[in-house]
Amino acid sequence: MSTLEEDLEAAAGVPGSTGPGVRRARAWLTRAVEPGTVDLWRYVEDVGPVEAVRRLRSGVAPASIRSLAGPRVDQDETGADFRRAERCGARLVVPEDDEWPALSLHALTVAAAQEPLERKYQTDRTQALIPPIALWVRGAARLDEVTDRSVGVVGARAATAYGEHVAGELGHQLGERGWTVVSGGAFGIDGAAHRGALAAGVPTVAVLSCGVDRPYPAGNGALFARIAETGLLVSEWPPGCAPLRHRFLVRNRLIAALTRGTVVVEAAARSGAQATAKRAQKLGRPVLVVPGPVTSALSVGCHELLRDEDVDATLVTSAAQVIEAVGSIGSDLAPLVERPASPRDGLSDLATRVLDACPVRLGVPPERLAAIAGCDVLEVLRVLPALELAELVQWTGTGWRLTPAPKPTGAAP
């Protein structure tokens, strides 16, 4: 493999190049500077990835930009990164590629443009909404296609049986309706949502806070292997990178940005799921929340999101309601909740009063019914035939009473 400088020199001589030099420059940037840094993103947008790396490596980049890389500026592990990626079946997807999800990530571009120029006034990197420089992707599916109709499903790691059941059902039902579930691959809600989608035989996407070759948590290693077979493992960090604590917070914005909406199934009072939901809200994406028992500490965060007027969250209880919120207007409507039918449905006020006046056992004459119902005897005689046809009342030979409920099958006579 040629050196980094050779690839950069070759790409620098071809304006607008999308060749190996550009890809290698972005690969170097993913390791040299932590994702979510607005100053670096602006610098790369201004001078281009190749020139940005050349200036950083030669020391002519502004000191404020060079300080973002620190000692990493003199290191080059791109060759090793590409070899690690090849061994695990991964690739680097860059904004210059056709499969880059530009439409989904445009909201991050808009948000980044609103960040102040002075660093001291900028949003903390773990919360900033900044587009990725590049994405390491493991799996055969195209990144743009698999995330085009997608929903983020997030929640607590220490989930309850209720939460995991709901997440699994949502993942399966969304998959059956042609929607991709995007989550973080963690224990609890994330894993349940991924497994639900896999059970439906559809792709799912796990956005990781470490290299795509490094399963974390290790207990989900088999799950990640299944996801990579039909879906995608996605990360901003090169293969081999460790899942450091701050990286979980940084990656949450990608779950929010890549999807059309985010569903929070269970969340404690302070949780990463809440953070993801709030990032979705800032990006203009629907925030959907599954309610839980008011006595559950793992639903406190969900209920707080529903109460927060700034978030404007929507309560959902099924995949159909999720799709109604994130799908196309007028074509993805959720069906109305079915109510159990009753023979009393549609009865007039008079008929209802007469029916309520009928006794359970002994039949009474119409005059008695009229007195209890507060109406004329002729009105009682007018509605009784209809009530009898509906099998709500019956004539006993001496008067009218309610029709007895049918006996259970196998009951003694």
C-alpha positions in Angstrom: 0.0 0.0 0.0 1.2 3.5 -0.8 1.9 5.9 2.0 -0.6 8.5 3.2 1.4 11.4 1.8 1.6 9.7 -1.7 -2.2 9.3 -1.8 -2.8 12.8 -0.6 -0.3 14.2 -3.2 -2.1 12.3 -6.0 -5.5 13.5 -4.9 -4.4 17.1 -4.4 -3.4 17.3 -8.1 -7.0 16.3 -9.2 -9.5 18.9 -8.1 -12.8 17.3 -7.1 -11.2 13.9 -6.8 -13.2 11.1 -5.2 -10.5 8.5 -5.4 -8.3 6.7 -2.8 -6.7 9.9 -1.6 -10.0 11.4 -0.4 -11.1 8.1 1.2 -7.7 7.8 3.0 -7.8 11.4 4.2 -11.2 10.9 5.7 -10.1 7.6 7.3 -7.2 9.5 8.9 -9.5 12.2 10.2 -11.8 9.6 11.9 -8.9 8.5 14.1 -7.0 11.8 14.5 -9.9 13.9 15.8 -12.9 12.8 17.9 -16.2 13.0 16.0 -18.7 15.8 16.8 -16.0 18.6 16.7 -17.6 21.5 14.8 -14.3 23.4 14.2 -12.8 20.4 12.4 -16.0 19.8 10.4 -16.0 23.4 9.2 -12.3 23.3 8.3 -12.8 20.1 6.2 -15.9 21.7 4.5 -13.8 24.8 3.8 -10.6 23.4 2.4 -11.6 19.8 1.6 -10.6 16.6 3.3 -7.3 16.1 1.4 -6.0 19.6 1.9 -7.2 19.6 5.6 -5.0 16.5 6.3 -2.1 17.8 4.3 -2.1 21.1 6.3 -2.5 19.3 9.6 0.3 16.9 8.9 2.6 19.7 7.6 1.9 22.0 10.5 0.4 24.8 8.5 -3.1 24.4 9.7 -4.4 26.9 12.3 -3.2 26.2 15.8 -6.8 25.8 17.0 -7.4 23.1 14.4 -4.1 21.4 15.0 -4.7 21.3 18.7 -7.8 19.1 18.1 -5.6 16.2 17.0 -2.8 16.7 19.5 -0.2 13.9 19.4 -2.3 12.0 16.9 -1.4 14.5 14.2 1.9 12.8 13.6 0.5 9.3 13.6 -0.9 7.3 10.6 -2.8 4.1 11.2 -4.9 4.2 8.1 -3.2 1.2 6.5 -3.9 -0.9 9.6 -7.5 0.5 9.8 -8.3 -0.6 6.3 -6.7 -4.0 6.9 -8.8 -4.5 10.0 -11.9 -3.4 8.1 -11.2 -5.9 5.3 -10.8 -8.7 7.7 -14.2 -8.2 9.2 -16.0 -7.3 6.0 -16.3 -3.6 6.7 -15.8 -0.5 4.5 -15.5 3.2 4.8 -18.4 5.2 3.5 -17.7 8.9 2.8 -19.8 11.8 1.7 -18.4 11.5 -1.8 -20.0 8.0 -2.2 -23.4 7.3 -3.8 -24.6 5.5 -0.7 -23.9 8.3 1.7 -27.3 9.1 3.4 -27.0 12.8 2.5 -30.7 13.5 2.9 -31.0 12.1 6.4 -27.8 13.8 7.6 -28.7 17.2 6.1 -30.4 18.1 9.3 -27.1 17.8 11.1 -25.5 20.1 8.5 -28.2 22.7 9.2 -27.7 22.4 13.0 -23.9 22.7 12.7 -24.3 25.9 10.7 -26.0 27.5 13.7 -23.1 26.8 16.0 -21.1 30.0 17.1 -17.7 30.6 15.6 -16.0 31.1 19.0 -15.2 27.8 20.7 -16.2 29.0 24.2 -19.8 29.6 23.1 -20.1 26.3 21.1 -22.3 23.4 22.3 -20.3 20.7 24.2 -19.0 18.1 21.8 -21.0 15.3 23.4 -24.2 17.1 22.7 -23.4 19.0 19.5 -25.3 18.1 16.3 -22.4 17.8 13.9 -22.3 15.7 10.6 -19.9 12.8 10.6 -16.6 13.1 8.6 -17.1 9.5 7.4 -18.7 6.2 8.6 -17.2 2.8 9.0 -19.8 0.3 7.9 -19.9 -3.5 8.3 -22.5 -5.4 6.2 -23.5 -5.8 2.6 -26.6 -3.5 2.6 -26.4 0.0 1.2 -26.3 2.6 4.0 -28.6 5.1 2.2 -31.2 2.4 1.3 -31.4 0.7 4.6 -31.8 3.9 6.5 -34.3 5.6 4.1 -37.4 4.2 5.9 -36.0 3.8 9.4 -37.1 4.4 13.0 -34.8 4.7 16.0 -35.8 2.5 19.0 -33.9 3.2 22.2 -34.2 2.6 25.9 -32.8 1.4 29.1 -30.0 -1.2 29.3 -31.4 -2.7 32.5 -34.8 -3.0 31.0 -37.8 -4.8 32.5 -39.6 -7.7 31.0 -42.3 -5.3 29.9 -39.9 -3.0 28.1 -38.1 -5.8 26.3 -41.4 -7.3 25.2 -42.7 -4.0 23.8 -39.3 -3.3 22.1 -39.3 -6.8 20.5 -42.9 -6.4 19.3 -42.1 -2.9 17.8 -39.0 -4.2 16.1 -40.9 -7.2 14.6 -44.0 -5.2 13.5 -42.0 -2.3 12.0 -39.9 -4.8 10.1 -43.0 -6.6 8.8 -44.2 -3.2 7.4 -41.0 -2.5 5.6 -39.3 -0.2 8.2 -35.7 -0.6 9.4 -35.0 -0.5 13.2 -32.0 1.6 14.1 -30.6 1.3 17.7 -27.4 1.1 19.6 -26.8 -2.6 20.0 -26.8 -2.5 23.8 -28.4 -4.9 26.3 -32.0 -4.3 27.1 -34.3 -2.3 24.8 -31.7 -2.0 22.0 -31.0 -5.7 21.8 -34.7 -6.6 22.0 -35.6 -4.2 19.2 -32.8 -5.6 17.0 -33.9 -9.2 17.7 -37.5 -8.3 16.9 -36.5 -7.0 13.5 -34.3 -10.0 12.8 -37.2 -12.3 13.7 -39.2 -10.6 11.0 -36.4 -11.4 8.5 -35.5 -7.8 7.7 -32.3 -5.7 8.1 -31.6 -3.7 11.2 -28.9 -1.2 11.9 -26.7 -0.9 15.1 -24.9 2.4 15.6 -21.8 1.6 17.7 -19.6 3.7 20.0 -16.5 1.6 19.1 -15.0 -0.1 16.1 -17.3 -2.3 14.0 -14.9 -5.2 14.5 -15.2 -4.9 18.3 -18.5 -6.3 19.7 -19.5 -4.3 22.7 -21.1 -5.5 24.9 -19.3 -8.8 24.3 -22.4 -10.7 25.3 -24.1 -9.3 22.1 -21.4 -10.6 19.8 -23.6 -13.2 18.2 -26.3 -10.6 17.7 -23.9 -8.2 15.9 -22.8 -11.1 13.6 -26.5 -11.7 12.7 -27.1 -7.9 12.2 -24.1 -7.8 9.8 -25.4 -10.6 7.7 -28.5 -8.7 6.5 -28.2 -5.2 8.0 -25.4 -2.9 9.1 -23.1 -2.1 11.9 -22.1 1.6 11.7 -19.5 3.6 13.6 -17.7 6.9 13.3 -14.6 5.3 14.9 -12.1 3.1 13.0 -11.9 -0.6 13.6 -10.2 -1.5 16.9 -11.4 1.6 18.8 -12.6 1.1 22.3 -16.1 2.0 23.6 -15.1 5.0 25.8 -17.9 6.5 27.9 -18.0 9.9 26.1 -18.4 8.1 22.7 -21.8 6.7 23.7 -23.1 10.3 24.1 -21.6 11.4 20.8 -23.0 8.5 18.7 -26.6 9.2 20.0 -27.0 12.1 17.5 -26.5 9.6 14.6 -29.4 7.4 15.7 -31.5 10.5 15.8 -30.3 11.8 12.5 -30.3 8.6 10.4 -34.0 7.9 11.2 -37.4 9.5 10.6 -38.2 9.5 14.3 -37.1 8.1 17.6 -39.1 5.8 19.9 -38.2 5.7 23.6 -39.5 2.5 25.2 -38.0 2.7 28.7 -35.8 5.4 30.2 -34.7 6.3 33.7 -34.8 9.8 35.0 -31.3 10.3 33.5 -30.5 8.2 30.5 -28.9 8.1 27.1 -32.3 7.3 25.6 -33.6 10.7 26.8 -30.6 12.4 25.3 -31.2 10.7 21.9 -34.8 11.8 22.0 -33.9 15.4 22.7 -31.4 15.4 19.8 -34.2 14.1 17.5 -36.4 16.9 18.6 -33.7 19.5 17.9 -33.3 17.9 14.4 -37.0 18.3 13.8 -37.8 14.6 14.0 -40.8 13.1 15.8 -40.2 11.9 19.4 -42.4 9.0 20.3 -42.7 7.6 23.8 -44.1 4.3 25.1 -45.7 4.8 28.5 -45.0 2.5 31.4 -46.2 1.9 35.0 -46.1 5.1 37.1 -44.4 3.0 39.8 -41.5 2.0 37.5 -38.2 3.9 37.9 -37.4 2.8 34.3 -40.4 4.7 32.9 -39.7 8.0 34.7 -37.8 9.3 31.8 -40.5 8.4 29.4 -43.2 10.2 31.4 -40.9 13.3 31.8 -40.5 13.4 28.0 -44.3 13.3 27.6 -44.7 16.1 30.1 -41.9 18.3 28.5 -43.7 20.8 26.3 -40.4 21.7 24.5 -40.0 18.1 23.3 -43.6 17.8 22.1 -43.4 14.0 22.4 -46.2 11.7 21.2 -47.5 8.7 23.1 -47.5 5.5 21.1 -48.5 2.0 22.0 -48.1 0.1 18.7 -46.0 0.0 15.5 -49.0 1.3 13.5 -49.0 4.5 15.6 -45.3 4.8 15.2 -45.6 4.6 11.4 -48.4 7.1 11.4 -46.2 9.6 13.1 -43.1 9.1 10.9 -44.6 7.9 7.6 -46.2 9.7 4.7 -49.1 12.0 5.4 -52.4 10.4 4.6 -51.0 7.0 3.5 -49.6 5.5 6.8 -52.5 6.2 9.1 -53.0 3.9 12.1 -56.3 2.0 12.2 -58.8 3.1 14.8 -58.8 1.1 18.1 -61.5 -1.5 17.9 -64.1 -1.4 20.6 -66.0 -4.6 21.5 -69.5 -4.5 20.0 -72.5 -4.7 22.2 -76.2 -5.3 21.4 -76.9 -2.1 23.3 -74.9 -0.1 20.7 -77.2 2.3 18.8 -80.2 2.0 21.1 -82.3 5.1 21.6 -82.6 6.8 24.9 -86.2 5.5 25.3 -85.1 1.9 24.4 -82.2 2.1 26.9 -84.5 3.3 29.7 -87.0 0.5 29.0 -84.2 -2.1 28.9 -82.8 -0.9 32.2 -86.3 -1.1 33.7 -86.6 -4.8 32.9 -86.0 -7.2 35.8 -83.6 -10.1 35.6 -85.9 -13.0 36.7 -89.6 -12.3 37.0 -91.5 -10.8 34.1 -93.4 -7.6 34.7 -96.2 -6.0 32.6 -95.6 -3.0 30.3 -97.3 -0.7 32.8 -94.7 -1.5 35.4 -91.9 -0.9 32.9 -93.4 2.5 32.0 -93.5 3.6 35.6 -89.8 2.7 36.1 -88.7 4.1 32.8 -90.7 7.3 33.2 -92.5 7.1 29.9 -95.9 6.3 28.4 -97.2 2.7 28.2 -97.6 3.1 24.4 -94.0 4.1 24.1 -93.0 0.9 26.0 -95.1 -1.2 23.7 -93.5 0.4 20.7 -89.9 -0.4 21.6 -90.4 -3.9 23.2 -90.6 -5.8 19.8 -87.3 -4.3 18.7 -85.6 -5.2 22.0 -87.0 -8.8 21.6 -85.7 -9.1 18.1 -82.3 -8.0 19.4 -82.6 -10.8 22.0 -82.3 -8.3 24.8 -85.7 -9.0 26.4 -88.1 -12.0 26.4 -91.8 -12.6 27.2 -92.3 -15.0 30.1 -96.0 -15.5 29.6 -96.9 -13.1 32.4 -94.5 -10.2 31.6 -91.2 -9.0 30.3 -87.7 -9.6 31.6 -84.1 -9.4 30.4 -83.0 -12.3 28.3 -80.9 -14.6 30.5 -77.2 -14.9 29.6 -76.3 -18.1 27.8 -74.8 -20.8 30.0 -71.1 -21.7 29.6 -70.4 -24.7 27.4 -70.4 -27.9 29.6 -72.2 -26.3 32.5 -74.7 -28.4 34.4 -78.3 -27.8 33.5 
